[in-house]
Amino acid sequence: MKRSLHNRPKLALALASMLLLVITACSLDVTNPNSASEDQVLTTRTGVIALAVGLQQNYAVSVMEPVILTPGVTSGEIAINSTFTNLLELQDGGNQVTTGNGNVLALWARPIRVMSMANDLIASAPKVTLDPGTRSGIIALAHLYKAMAMGFLAQAFEQAPIDLDKDGRALFRPRQEVLAGAIGLLDAAAQLLAATPASNEFNTQILGRNFDLVNTINAMRARYNLMAGRHQPALDIAGSVNPAAKSVFTYDDRNPNPIYQLVFLNRNYAARDNFGSALVEPGDGRLGFYLTPADKTNPSPYNLPIDDLKGFFDAISKAIPVYLPGEMNLIKAEALVRLGRLPEAVNEINAVRTKTTDPFGVAAGLPAYSGAVTETALLEEIYRQRSAELFMTGLHLEDSRRLSRPGPLEANPERNRNFYPYPDQERLNNPNTPPDPNI
């Protein structure tokens, strides 16, 4: 039986913790001669395995928080529920979001930390003694996590890094190039595992519990090809993902679900009523899956109707899906619309609308689509379904832009910014930081 991340061998966890401290610490003038350096740890088999375990834990606990919550506020599916300045800026949006906003810094810096850790794995795994299948599993895992980090950066910022310089600073590229870089990493991961399948050691001792590596790689390939406008590859790859597969980030008391922490314990955020969307349909089963109706609003002056959150977020140990099976249907639907194959797109939309069973229980149970079969109408329907099916998956801001929903300078805006400004910390340390977007 595969064990959760915190039940790995004690030595591996100790080394993982040490690695996380090493790679995140600032330089000090005094060197401790009794502590191992990052380079020393990564020259050992145990150290590389420990970093692979630590990479997954870091992403699940540290990265999932900002990539879900910050864009969720900006795109209107989440409301702030406290009066901290950073959160007020997010709720106001526009030019009120400053370059000193700590939430934007987390959204920037935490994925970049994952990229750095993944780079270390990719460089170090070929140099230590590992079973070929263990090595291929670790390198493919590093490619996947680096690609996911790049993908979320590309969704939030106009420019983002494809890689880092020797000092760990971002090498900025336009977001289309970042998406292309993420796709390249994922393609390489898929090819690597096809040539050398992951070993039993990797699957049972290193890979996170209930994490389906192959299907996750293909799901992300489909996701980023769609975002990059590569519609035929997105369609083909989404069709290769097993609809019955489940892939999750797991949590427990020591590694708690980060959304539960911020919503239920700290009470800094709340779910918007009806997913924050005017398009939601009465009787949609996903409302009851994700939300409990509540006669509440968030703090004045906003007074936005909020509900109690459920779904994957209302317990400290609830797992969060890495992706949802319905996303693949909606990727196919959108790709088919863009390719001019509208009747086929309706079939994929109906696969989501009429679904009554789902591996995760996310089922709309709605009647089949009966609207106009035009590009404009179907893209609006796809947005409606993505807003409900993929609630709080970190994709809503990207969906809002890509599907041409009203932006911050339009009437009845559905998002209050298009992209975020670059954090002061990056600009102060990186002379290559580009100008901030207006909104």
Secondary structure, 3 states (H helix, E strand, C coil): CCCCHHHCCHHHHHHHHHHHHHHHCCCCCCCCCCCCCHHHHCCCHHHHHHHHHHHHHHHHHHHHHHHHHHHHHHCCCEEECCCCHHHHHHHHCHHHCCCCCHHHHHHHHHHHHHHHHHHHHHHHHHHCCCCHHHHHHHHHHHHHHHHHHHHHHHHHCCEEEEEECCCCCEEEEEHHHHHHHHHHHHHHHHHHHHHCCCCHHHHHHHCCCCCCHHHHHHHHHHHHHHHCCCHHHHHHHHCCCCCCCCCEECCCCCCCCHHHHHHHHCCCEEEEHHHHCCCCCCCCHHHHHHEEEEEEECCCCCCCEEEEECCCCCCCCCCEECCCHHHHHHHHHHHHHHCCCHHHHHHHHHHHHCCCCCCCCCCCCCCCCCCCCCHHHHHHHHHHHHHHHCCCCCCHHHHHHHCCCCCCCCCCCCCCCCCCCCCHHHHHHCCCCCCCCCC
